[in-house]
Amino acid sequence: MLTAGGKILPLALGYAAFTVYVSILPMADWSPWDVARERLFFLQPVEFRIESRSDLLGNIILFIPTGFLFGAAVVQWLTVRGVIGYCLCLLITGLAGLLTSVCAEALQAFLPFRTSSWTDVTAQIFGCFLGTVLAGSLTPIRLKRSEQRLREIHARNPVLLLSLLCLASLMFASLMPFDVVLNPAEIYGKWKNGHILVDFSHLDKLTTQQWLNLLVTQGILVLPLGPLIFIALVGEGFHRRRALLLSLLLGCLVAASLEIGQIFIVSRTASLLDAIVSAVAIVTGTILAAIFSSQPVLMGGKRDSAILAKPRVDVGWLIFWLLYVCYLLYEKLRPFQFEFDRQSVHAKIEGLAIMPFLDYVSGSSDIRLILDDVLKDGLFFVPLGLSGYVFLNRLLKGRSSFLASIGSLLVGLSVAGEGEIGQLFLPSRTPDITDVCLGVLGACVGTRVGAWYEGTKGEHPSKASPISLNANQL
């Protein structure tokens, strides 16, 4: 009978097939067997050069999930623990990674514009081993303990996890694409070139589109953090007046830290105006949360009951879901300078790559830009899938999680598709099927997180199932 590893194995096999698919893009102009056989017999030897470091890094990163998924499946299946079990896990996962890598390099021999080499195989096996080590460190006992702690925190104060997730998302978005600079001379160069703005002399030069972008990215997106921190502090037992003051202080510190972190990012501009707008948005959201929760919060009242006697959580999730859909469409369709030129639209459709992820293979060679695009297009759809699943599941009263999942994924697909279709009429934007695939993948991850979130809803910490361990798991 299949154990938990059986649920991971199909995902591992699917990702292995995906790595092979990416390696042979765009799958055109296949060479005959005689030419491919000669290329296979004369594979390039292992050679590490400085100019090929981007390709090496890409191969390593591409195969880390392969090693992690196969390693997680093998760890769940193995009954032998200790050093012997760890070595067996490395051996089995290494063979799976080697088979995947050799299959990809062998198929590349049939493509005249691709180069097969043992260097790629070595880098891919190294990435596979890194993923296996990561999977081996996450033993079942540690996973069970971590899940138990998350369930206890969620049962006691579910808003705390949401506030931490919101804070992590904001920090992640502000630091992309992670091109960090620590040289004081380069930081001074950013200051000198106008990438660190501490005055307001540039306000008269901002266009309406730039003001709208500032209001959305630095205001509306940051605004929910204040109410989440306030509700989380009250849930942890703080008096609401003290929770209000701490929320205002923490919100201002977060707004300042978001801009301070951008000083050390080469491609980002740190602005005092952005920090002020973010701080005002967080303060506004916190005060509104305090007002709508209970009036005596600001008037010195002594009531310290729950924030809302009957919180309309379903309506809140619906509002967040709709607002986030609007935000994603805003990001996809800005700067809203639509041109309905038939020839331009036809040219974009003709140049549209049918196969996903083709641009990542044949386009830019900078791995950081590729990772930035992948994380941005995929990560931004995770909250959409999460909020959509939670609302639909509660609307259906938990009777059909399958329908809630399908509905959430369909909304994610429609938003991603509508955004790319709208870019056909924007001269400054280029539609891409890869962005649709990444959006759907992000919505899938968010749907899965929402299913876990709803599965732990209403579970009291004292009633949580204990961690059962046997001697073989130690």
CORWO-V701516 format. One record per residue. PSI is psi in whole degrees, -180 to 180 (NA if undefined). NEAR is the number of other ideal C-beta (glycine too) atoms within 8 Angstrom. Layout:
# CORWO-V701516
<<PSI | NEAR> <PSI | NEAR>>
This chain:
# CORWO-V701516
<<140 | 2> <136 | 5> <-164 | 7> <-27 | 6> <-27 | 13> <-24 | 10> <-24 | 8> <-30 | 12> <-46 | 9> <-36 | 8> <-39 | 9> <-43 | 14> <-38 | 8> <-41 | 8> <-35 | 11> <-42 | 12> <-35 | 8> <-41 | 8> <-39 | 13> <-40 | 12> <-45 | 9> <-35 | 11> <-22 | 11> <13 | 11> <147 | 11> <17 | 8> <53 | 7> <156 | 5> <55 | 6> <137 | 7> <155 | 10> <168 | 6> <-36 | 5> <-43 | 6> <-43 | 9> <-39 | 11> <-39 | 9> <-38 | 8> <-34 | 11> <-36 | 10> <-21 | 6> <52 | 6> <145 | 10> <137 | 9> <174 | 7> <122 | 7> <117 | 7> <115 | 6> <153 | 6> <-38 | 4> <-15 | 4> <18 | 9> <-32 | 8> <-40 | 9> <-40 | 10> <-45 | 11> <-39 | 9> <-41 | 10> <-39 | 12> <-47 | 13> <-36 | 10> <-32 | 12> <-3 | 19> <-47 | 13> <-31 | 9> <-49 | 18> <-37 | 19> <-46 | 12> <-47 | 14> <-38 | 18> <-41 | 16> <-40 | 13> <-41 | 13> <-40 | 13> <-39 | 13> <-29 | 12> <-36 | 8> <136 | 10> <-12 | 5> <127 | 7> <-179 | 9> <-157 | 6> <-39 | 5> <-45 | 8> <-38 | 10> <-42 | 9> <-40 | 8> <-39 | 11> <-44 | 15> <-40 | 11> <-49 | 8> <-44 | 10> <-38 | 17> <-39 | 12> <-40 | 8> <-43 | 13> <-39 | 17> <-42 | 11> <-43 | 8> <-44 | 15> <-45 | 14> <-38 | 9> <-43 | 9> <-45 | 13> <-34 | 14> <-40 | 9> <-31 | 11> <-22 | 12> <-21 | 12> <-5 | 7> <118 | 13> <-24 | 6> <3 | 4> <151 | 8> <123 | 5> <136 | 12> <154 | 12> <-18 | 9> <-43 | 13> <-40 | 12> <-43 | 12> <-45 | 9> <-39 | 13> <-39 | 16> <-38 | 13> <-44 | 10> <-36 | 17> <-41 | 20> <-37 | 13> <-44 | 11> <-36 | 18> <-42 | 16> <-40 | 10> <-43 | 12> <-37 | 16> <-29 | 12> <-24 | 7> <73 | 8> <160 | 9> <-37 | 8> <-39 | 10> <-39 | 9> <-41 | 9> <-41 | 10> <-42 | 9> <-43 | 8> <-37 | 8> <-41 | 10> <-42 | 8> <-39 | 10> <-41 | 12> <-43 | 10> <-43 | 10> <-37 | 13> <-34 | 12> <-43 | 7> <84 | 10> <-27 | 9> <-23 | 10> <-43 | 11> <-39 | 11> <-39 | 10> <-41 | 13> <-39 | 8> <-41 | 8> <-43 | 11> <-44 | 10> <-38 | 8> <-41 | 10> <-43 | 13> <-41 | 11> <-46 | 10> <-33 | 8> <-21 | 11> <-5 | 10> <145 | 9> <28 | 9> <28 | 9> <82 | 8> <141 | 7> <128 | 10> <2 | 4> <122 | 6> <-33 | 5> <-40 | 6> <-36 | 9> <-40 | 12> <-34 | 8> <-36 | 8> <-42 | 13> <-45 | 8> <-34 | 6> <6 | 6> <20 | 6> <1 | 9> <105 | 11> <119 | 11> <4 | 4> <-178 | 6> <28 | 6> <-15 | 5> <4 | 8> <-37 | 7> <-12 | 5> <-6 | 4> <135 | 8> <173 | 5> <-39 | 5> <-40 | 9> <-37 | 8> <-42 | 9> <-41 | 8> <-39 | 9> <-42 | 13> <-39 | 10> <-52 | 11> <-37 | 8> <-12 | 11> <-68 | 13> <-40 | 10> <-31 | 10> <-20 | 14> <-41 | 12> <-17 | 10> <-38 | 15> <-54 | 18> <-37 | 12> <-43 | 12> <-42 | 14> <-49 | 14> <-37 | 13> <-40 | 13> <-40 | 12> <-39 | 12> <-24 | 10> <1 | 8> <4 | 4> <143 | 9> <145 | 6> <-30 | 13> <-43 | 8> <-38 | 9> <-36 | 12> <-46 | 14> <-43 | 8> <-37 | 11> <-43 | 13> <-42 | 12> <-48 | 8> <-37 | 9> <-43 | 15> <-38 | 11> <-39 | 8> <-44 | 14> <-40 | 14> <-41 | 10> <-32 | 9> <-40 | 15> <-34 | 15> <-39 | 8> <-30 | 11> <-13 | 12> <-33 | 10> <11 | 8> <125 | 13> <-45 | 8> <8 | 5> <156 | 9> <123 | 8> <131 | 12> <135 | 9> <-33 | 10> <-41 | 10> <-42 | 12> <-40 | 12> <-44 | 9> <-42 | 12> <-42 | 15> <-42 | 12> <-40 | 9> <-44 | 14> <-43 | 17> <-42 | 12> <-46 | 10> <-38 | 13> <-45 | 16> <-40 | 11> <-39 | 9> <-39 | 12> <-38 | 13> <-47 | 9> <-18 | 5> <-45 | 11> <129 | 10> <-41 | 7> <-4 | 9> <-42 | 12> <-10 | 9> <12 | 6> <22 | 6> <165 | 8> <3 | 5> <135 | 6> <41 | 5> <-166 | 5> <158 | 4> <-45 | 8> <133 | 7> <-44 | 5> <81 | 4> <134 | 7> <73 | 7> <-38 | 7> <-44 | 9> <-38 | 7> <-43 | 9> <-37 | 12> <-45 | 9> <-45 | 8> <-41 | 10> <-48 | 12> <-42 | 8> <-38 | 9> <-33 | 11> <-44 | 11> <-40 | 8> <-44 | 11> <-41 | 13> <-35 | 12> <-45 | 9> <-35 | 9> <-32 | 12> <-2 | 11> <150 | 8> <21 | 6> <25 | 7> <75 | 7> <141 | 7> <118 | 8> <59 | 6> <121 | 6> <-40 | 6> <-41 | 6> <-43 | 9> <-42 | 11> <-38 | 8> <-39 | 8> <-39 | 11> <-39 | 8> <-36 | 6> <4 | 6> <128 | 9> <122 | 11> <-37 | 4> <128 | 9> <153 | 8> <13 | 11> <-39 | 11> <-29 | 10> <-24 | 10> <-43 | 9> <1 | 6> <-124 | 5> <143 | 6> <-2 | 5> <113 | 7> <-28 | 10> <-39 | 9> <-37 | 9> <-45 | 11> <-38 | 11> <-44 | 11> <-43 | 9> <-48 | 10> <-38 | 10> <-49 | 10> <-30 | 13> <-44 | 13> <-34 | 10> <-17 | 12> <-4 | 19> <-48 | 13> <-30 | 10> <-47 | 19> <-38 | 20> <-53 | 13> <-37 | 14> <-43 | 18> <-44 | 16> <-46 | 12> <-47 | 12> <-37 | 12> <-39 | 13> <-30 | 12> <-38 | 7> <2 | 10> <35 | 5> <13 | 7> <-27 | 4> <96 | 6> <-26 | 9> <-46 | 6> <-37 | 9> <-41 | 13> <-45 | 11> <-44 | 8> <-42 | 10> <-42 | 17> <-37 | 13> <-39 | 8> <-42 | 12> <-42 | 18> <-41 | 12> <-40 | 8> <-46 | 15> <-42 | 15> <-43 | 9> <-37 | 10> <-43 | 15> <-35 | 14> <-41 | 8> <-30 | 12> <-13 | 12> <-27 | 10> <11 | 8> <116 | 13> <-29 | 6> <0 | 5> <151 | 7> <118 | 5> <153 | 11> <131 | 10> <-28 | 12> <-39 | 13> <-36 | 12> <-44 | 13> <-42 | 10> <-38 | 13> <-41 | 17> <-39 | 13> <-42 | 10> <-40 | 17> <-35 | 19> <-44 | 11> <-44 | 11> <-37 | 19> <-40 | 15> <-42 | 9> <-40 | 11> <-36 | 16> <-41 | 12> <-41 | 8> <-44 | 12> <-29 | 13> <-26 | 6> <1 | 10> <132 | 8> <10 | 4> <121 | 10> <142 | 7> <-37 | 9> <-20 | 4> <3 | 5> <146 | 11> <135 | 3> <162 | 4> <114 | 8> <122 | 4> <144 | 7> <179 | 6> <-29 | 4> <-21 | 6> <-10 | 9> <NA | 7>>
